[in-house]
């Protein structure tokens, strides 16, 4: 309703339509403002409040026990995977298992050394509120972890 004259609410339907339009404009404006300010956490908080349901599913395939549900998911997704060539997969597994006990890594290269200070500096500037990686780890996991993690990461690299 962008006209100069006030809307006519003589019928209930007109009032209801105006309420729906005003409501849509409000959350659209809120989302737009958060996006324009490049404020990611505010944008996603607004998004979740407008579009995501707070109703949680407590039953999966007729089961309510969490362990049974987890087992059903595990069985389903493990059955989705299939090897292209079972013989090749088995030969690669055997080759890997024979080479693993004698593996000692590559020799260290002098110009690619990491020190603990460098790794801790990189960790300290990680941005918060970003999406998790494939293992479900976020930057917050590393930022708020024990300080010994910096030493471990340095040793790994």
Protein Blocks (a to p, Z undefined) as FASTA:
>chain_A
ZZfbdcdfkbfklmmmmmmmmmmmmmmmmmmmmmmnopaklmmmmmmmmmpcfbdcfbeg
hiabfklmmmmmmmmmmmmpccfblmlmmmmmmmmmmmmmmpgbjaddfklcccfklmmm
mmmmpcehiacdfkopafklmmmmcfklmmmmmmmZZ
